[in-house]
Amino acid sequence: MNANLFLIILGFIWILVAVIQDLKKREVANWVNFSLIIFALTYRLFYSLFSAKWNFFIQGVIGFLIFLVLGNIFYYSRIFAGGDAKLFIALGSILPFSLVFKENVYIFIIFIIGFLIFGGIYGLSYSLFIAFNNKKQFSKLFKLEFKKRKLIFFISIAFSVITFIFLIILKIFLIDIWLLFFLPLIFLFLIPVYIYSKTIEECMSVEIDVNKLTEGDWLYEDIKINNKEIKASWEGLTKKDIEILKKYKKKVKIKQGIPFTPSFFFSFIFLVYLWYSSWKFI
């Protein structure tokens, strides 16, 4: 559909801006993600008004809502940082290229699989470099993280086996969707990947001047100031926290995450390539 061309160009430019911001500042500004949602859904609305193809707008809203749920799950599971989760949610309004919901589900699955593949390659390369430069610290922290989540790891193995058996039953008696067989693999590797990424995150810390702090920065550890405690939370520093730190501290230690927006860029390009090459495997 030619109507998708504008959405693809829009997504490409906005992701590129997000990548540049992430690599330079280790954050993606809210205006990038929110404006992408607004522009994408507004374009879908006006296109639907003039073409009378209301499914074009409806599918965009459905995609946004699905990615809103998934983005929050990934964020509160601490798989995505705030900026990554918001970019993921914003892309939900771009990715429904089809007017048919079932086809869009395939698109979502392929995008997520692409993200896992490219994100895995990129993240592994980046994190191996970090781990190699912090061998002793990495080894110690990994063992501690695994002990904390040993039970969850074995539960994920059991859940993967159950899901695989369920999909085989579906294939025999109901439907034949081979892409869904990636799900057990995702469940199986999710916890080990999380433990590994959490360990790398702990290894990535740097001491910076308090004047360079920005909202959302992650403290390496809790800081007590005059009977008040500023928590090293997943949500990061607030403006109020930064104001307090500037009064009493010169430098603080923060954790720097891996800039994962390049993974969105590569998986988006991969998806667009498949779409315009008229994929035959779905």
C-alpha positions as CSV (number, residue, x, y, z in Angstrom):
1,M,0.0,0.0,0.0
2,N,1.4,3.4,-1.1
3,A,-0.1,5.0,2.1
4,N,2.6,3.1,4.1
5,L,5.5,5.0,2.3
6,F,4.9,8.1,4.4
7,L,4.8,6.1,7.6
8,I,8.0,4.3,6.7
9,I,9.9,7.5,5.9
10,L,8.5,9.0,9.1
11,G,9.6,6.0,11.2
12,F,13.0,5.9,9.5
13,I,13.7,9.6,10.3
14,W,12.5,9.5,13.9
15,I,14.4,6.3,14.7
16,L,17.5,7.8,13.2
17,V,17.0,10.9,15.4
18,A,16.5,8.6,18.5
19,V,19.7,6.7,17.6
20,I,21.8,9.9,17.4
21,Q,20.4,11.2,20.7
22,D,20.9,7.8,22.4
23,L,24.5,7.5,21.3
24,K,25.4,11.0,22.2
25,K,23.4,11.5,25.5
26,R,22.4,8.0,26.4
27,E,18.7,9.1,26.4
28,V,15.9,9.7,23.9
29,A,13.9,12.8,24.5
30,N,10.1,12.4,25.1
31,W,9.3,14.8,22.2
32,V,10.8,12.3,19.7
33,N,8.6,9.4,20.8
34,F,5.4,11.4,21.5
35,S,5.6,13.4,18.2
36,L,6.0,10.1,16.3
37,I,2.8,8.8,17.8
38,I,0.9,12.1,17.1
39,F,2.2,12.4,13.5
40,A,1.6,8.7,12.6
41,L,-2.0,8.5,14.0
42,T,-2.9,12.0,12.6
43,Y,-1.7,10.9,9.2
44,R,-3.7,7.7,9.4
45,L,-6.8,9.6,10.5
46,F,-6.7,12.1,7.6
47,Y,-5.8,9.4,5.1
48,S,-8.8,7.4,6.3
49,L,-11.1,10.4,6.1
50,F,-10.2,11.1,2.4
51,S,-10.0,7.5,1.3
52,A,-12.8,6.0,3.4
53,K,-10.5,3.2,4.4
54,W,-11.1,3.4,8.1
55,N,-9.2,0.2,8.8
56,F,-6.0,2.1,8.0
57,F,-6.6,4.3,11.1
58,I,-8.1,1.5,13.2
59,Q,-5.2,-0.8,12.6
60,G,-2.8,2.0,13.7
61,V,-4.7,2.5,16.9
62,I,-4.7,-1.3,17.6
63,G,-1.0,-1.5,16.9
64,F,-0.4,1.4,19.3
65,L,-2.4,-0.2,22.0
66,I,-0.7,-3.6,21.6
67,F,2.7,-2.0,21.7
68,L,1.6,0.1,24.7
69,V,0.9,-3.0,26.7
70,L,4.1,-4.8,25.5
71,G,6.2,-1.7,26.1
72,N,5.0,-1.4,29.7
73,I,5.6,-5.1,30.2
74,F,9.1,-4.8,28.9
75,Y,9.7,-1.6,31.0
76,Y,8.4,-2.9,34.3
77,S,10.2,-6.2,33.7
78,R,13.3,-4.0,33.4
79,I,14.1,-5.3,29.9
80,F,13.6,-1.8,28.3
81,A,14.7,1.5,29.8
82,G,12.2,4.3,29.7
83,G,13.3,5.8,26.3
84,D,13.5,2.4,24.6
85,A,10.0,1.5,25.9
86,K,8.5,4.8,24.6
87,L,10.1,4.4,21.2
88,F,8.8,0.8,21.0
89,I,5.3,2.0,21.9
90,A,5.5,4.8,19.3
91,L,6.5,2.3,16.6
92,G,3.2,0.5,17.3
93,S,1.4,3.2,15.4
94,I,3.8,2.9,12.4
95,L,4.1,-0.9,12.0
96,P,0.6,-2.0,11.0
97,F,1.3,-1.9,7.3
98,S,-1.7,-4.1,6.4
99,L,-5.5,-3.4,6.6
100,V,-5.8,-7.0,7.9
101,F,-5.3,-7.6,11.6
102,K,-3.9,-11.1,11.2
103,E,-1.2,-9.9,8.8
104,N,-0.3,-7.1,11.2
105,V,0.2,-9.7,14.0
106,Y,2.8,-11.4,11.7
107,I,4.4,-8.0,11.2
108,F,4.6,-7.4,15.0
109,I,6.1,-10.9,15.6
110,I,8.7,-10.5,12.8
111,F,9.6,-7.0,14.1
112,I,10.1,-8.3,17.6
113,I,12.0,-11.3,16.4
114,G,14.2,-9.0,14.3
115,F,14.7,-6.8,17.3
116,L,15.8,-9.8,19.4
117,I,18.2,-10.9,16.7
118,F,19.8,-7.6,15.9
119,G,19.6,-6.5,19.5
120,G,21.2,-9.7,20.5
121,I,24.1,-9.3,18.1
122,Y,24.6,-5.6,18.9
123,G,24.1,-6.0,22.6
124,L,26.3,-9.1,22.9
125,S,29.2,-7.4,21.0
126,Y,28.9,-4.2,23.1
127,S,28.5,-6.1,26.4
128,L,31.3,-8.6,25.7
129,F,33.6,-5.7,25.4
130,I,32.4,-4.4,28.8
131,A,32.6,-7.8,30.4
132,F,36.1,-8.4,29.1
133,N,37.3,-5.1,30.6
134,N,35.7,-5.9,34.0
135,K,36.4,-9.7,34.3
136,K,36.4,-10.1,38.0
137,Q,33.5,-7.8,38.8
138,F,31.4,-9.4,36.0
139,S,32.0,-12.9,37.2
140,K,31.1,-12.1,40.8
141,L,28.0,-10.1,39.9
142,F,26.7,-12.7,37.5
143,K,26.8,-15.5,40.1
144,L,25.0,-13.3,42.6
145,E,22.3,-12.4,40.0
146,F,21.8,-16.0,39.0
147,K,21.3,-17.1,42.6
148,K,18.7,-14.5,43.1
149,R,16.7,-15.6,40.1
150,K,17.4,-19.4,40.1
151,L,13.8,-20.3,40.8
152,I,12.4,-18.0,38.0
153,F,15.0,-19.5,35.6
154,F,13.7,-23.1,36.2
155,I,10.1,-21.9,36.0
156,S,10.9,-20.4,32.6
157,I,12.3,-23.7,31.4
158,A,9.1,-25.5,32.4
159,F,6.9,-22.8,30.8
160,S,8.9,-23.1,27.6
161,V,8.3,-26.9,27.5
162,I,4.5,-26.5,28.2
163,T,4.2,-23.8,25.5
164,F,6.0,-25.9,22.9
165,I,3.7,-28.9,23.6
166,F,0.7,-26.6,23.3
167,L,1.8,-25.2,20.0
168,I,2.3,-28.8,18.6
169,I,-1.3,-29.6,19.6
170,L,-2.4,-26.4,17.8
171,K,-0.5,-27.3,14.7
172,I,-2.0,-30.8,14.6
173,F,-5.6,-30.0,15.3
174,L,-6.1,-26.3,14.5
175,I,-3.7,-23.9,12.9
176,D,-0.2,-24.0,11.3
177,I,1.7,-20.9,12.3
178,W,5.4,-21.9,12.4
179,L,6.5,-18.4,13.6
180,L,4.8,-19.0,16.9
181,F,7.4,-21.7,17.6
182,F,9.8,-18.9,18.4
183,L,7.8,-18.2,21.6
184,P,9.2,-21.2,23.6
185,L,12.7,-20.1,22.7
186,I,11.9,-16.5,23.8
187,F,10.6,-17.8,27.2
188,L,13.6,-20.1,27.5
189,F,16.3,-17.5,26.9
190,L,14.5,-14.5,28.5
191,I,15.7,-15.0,32.1
192,P,19.4,-15.8,31.2
193,V,19.6,-12.9,28.9
194,Y,18.0,-10.7,31.6
195,I,20.6,-11.9,34.2
196,Y,23.4,-11.3,31.8
197,S,22.2,-7.8,30.9
198,K,21.6,-6.9,34.5
199,T,25.2,-7.9,35.3
200,I,26.5,-5.8,32.5
201,E,24.4,-2.9,33.7
202,E,26.0,-3.1,37.1
203,C,29.4,-3.1,35.5
204,M,28.7,0.0,33.5
205,S,29.1,2.8,36.0
206,V,30.8,6.2,35.9
207,E,31.4,9.1,38.2
208,I,30.2,12.4,36.9
209,D,29.7,16.0,38.0
210,V,26.3,16.6,39.5
211,N,25.8,19.6,37.1
212,K,25.8,17.1,34.2
213,L,23.0,15.0,35.7
214,T,19.8,14.7,33.7
215,E,16.4,13.5,34.6
216,G,16.2,9.7,34.4
217,D,19.9,9.1,35.1
218,W,20.4,5.9,37.2
219,L,22.3,6.2,40.5
220,Y,24.7,3.4,41.1
221,E,23.6,3.1,44.7
222,D,21.3,4.9,47.3
223,I,22.6,8.2,48.6
224,K,21.8,9.5,52.1
225,I,21.7,13.3,52.6
226,N,20.7,14.8,55.9
227,N,18.5,11.9,56.9
228,K,17.0,11.8,53.4
229,E,17.6,9.0,51.0
230,I,17.7,9.3,47.3
231,K,17.0,5.8,45.9
232,A,18.8,4.2,43.0
233,S,15.6,3.3,41.4
234,W,14.8,1.9,37.9
235,E,12.8,5.1,37.2
236,G,16.0,7.2,37.6
237,L,16.6,10.6,39.1
238,T,13.8,13.2,39.3
239,K,14.4,16.9,38.9
240,K,13.9,17.3,42.7
241,D,16.6,14.6,43.3
242,I,19.0,16.4,41.1
243,E,18.4,19.7,42.8
244,I,19.2,18.1,46.2
245,L,22.3,16.4,44.9
246,K,23.6,19.7,43.5
247,K,23.4,21.3,46.9
248,Y,25.3,18.6,48.8
249,K,27.4,16.7,46.2
250,K,30.1,17.5,43.7
251,K,30.1,14.1,41.9
252,V,27.9,11.0,41.9
253,K,28.3,7.6,40.5
254,I,25.7,6.5,37.9
255,K,25.0,3.4,35.8
256,Q,25.0,3.8,32.0
257,G,23.0,1.3,30.0
258,I,23.7,0.0,26.6
259,P,22.2,2.4,23.9
260,F,19.8,-0.1,22.3
261,T,18.1,2.2,19.8
262,P,20.4,1.0,16.9
263,S,18.6,-2.3,17.3
264,F,15.3,-0.6,16.5
265,F,16.8,0.9,13.4
266,F,18.1,-2.4,12.0
267,S,15.0,-4.4,12.8
268,F,12.8,-1.7,11.2
269,I,14.9,-1.7,8.0
270,F,14.8,-5.5,8.0
271,L,11.0,-5.5,8.4
272,V,10.5,-2.9,5.6
273,Y,12.8,-5.0,3.3
274,L,10.7,-8.1,3.9
275,W,7.4,-6.1,3.3
276,Y,8.5,-4.7,0.0
277,S,10.0,-8.0,-1.2
278,S,6.5,-9.5,-0.9
279,W,7.3,-12.1,1.8
280,K,6.0,-15.5,1.1
281,F,6.6,-17.2,4.4
282,I,3.4,-16.1,6.2
